[in-house]
Amino acid sequence: MTTAFVYTPLAQTLAPRPSRVRDVLLVVGGSLFVAVLAQVRIPLPFTPVPITGQTFGVALVGAGFGARLGFLTLLLYLLEGLVGLPVFAGGNSGLSYLAGPTGGYLLAFPLAAGLMGWLVQRLGVDRHAAKMGAAMVACSALIYLLGATWLGVWLNQNVGPTSLMQVLQKGVFPFLIGDAIKMALAALLLPVTWRWLGRQQSREQE
């Protein structure tokens, strides 16, 4: 039994004629958008995980493209990094980087984008600030869960015995404020865009 989607993502609303060319352009463009945001990087001295703009891009791509294209966009982003393109934070790439301390966060990106897209298409969360904020919390929780789990394993193997609290201090707590700011921006940006689009459509119909 398939889930019926009742809301159209923003990108498909702006380009309503479905085609492979449209989808390819969205996926490639979205992956490059996330790659650019990955270069917004603030290293922290007490953790191998930097602050980046990637999660903001993941949320916007998932919400704007929908579940399928959002997932494929972030999957392409990972593949670009695997083949050597400098798309990861700090211009990094390669399997060794993906297997490093931030690998769990990166692998969570396609799942988080897919989840965000599903919430948009099923519940229309991007039309309302509060719902969009709640969806951002759910996607961030998924990224933290996989990212911190991977980080804990990496720390235990490469640094030494690491407690759960130490993992949280290195992989979750330092990023909560920044993620809250990203959530607020996304929660405002998409509903405002939809309201603007609605006004434009109303003017065209007058």
Stockholm file with secondary structure:
# STOCKHOLM 1.0

chainA/1-206         MTTAFVYTPLAQTLAPRPSRVRDVLLVVGGSLFVAVLAQVRIPLPFTPVPITGQTFGVALVGAGFGARLGFLTLLLYLLEGLVGLPVFAGGNSGLSYLAGPTGGYLLAFPLAAGLMGWLVQRLGVDRHAAKMGAAMVACSALIYLLGATWLGVWLNQNVGPTSLMQVLQKGVFPFLIGDAIKMALAALLLPVTWRWLGRQQSREQE
#=GR chainA/1-206 SS CCCCCCSCCHHHHHSCSCCHHHHHHHHHHHHHHHHHHHTCEECCTTCSCCEESHHHHHHHHHHHHCHHHHHHHHHHHHHHHHTTCSCSGGGCCSHHHHTSTTHHHHHHHHHHHHHHHHHHHHHCGGGSHHHHHHHHHHHHHHHHHHHHHHHHHHHHHHTCCCCHHHHHHHHTGGGHHHHHHHHHHHHHHHHHHHHHHHHHHHHHHC
#=GC SS_cons         CCCCCCSCCHHHHHSCSCCHHHHHHHHHHHHHHHHHHHTCEECCTTCSCCEESHHHHHHHHHHHHCHHHHHHHHHHHHHHHHTTCSCSGGGCCSHHHHTSTTHHHHHHHHHHHHHHHHHHHHHCGGGSHHHHHHHHHHHHHHHHHHHHHHHHHHHHHHTCCCCHHHHHHHHTGGGHHHHHHHHHHHHHHHHHHHHHHHHHHHHHHC
//
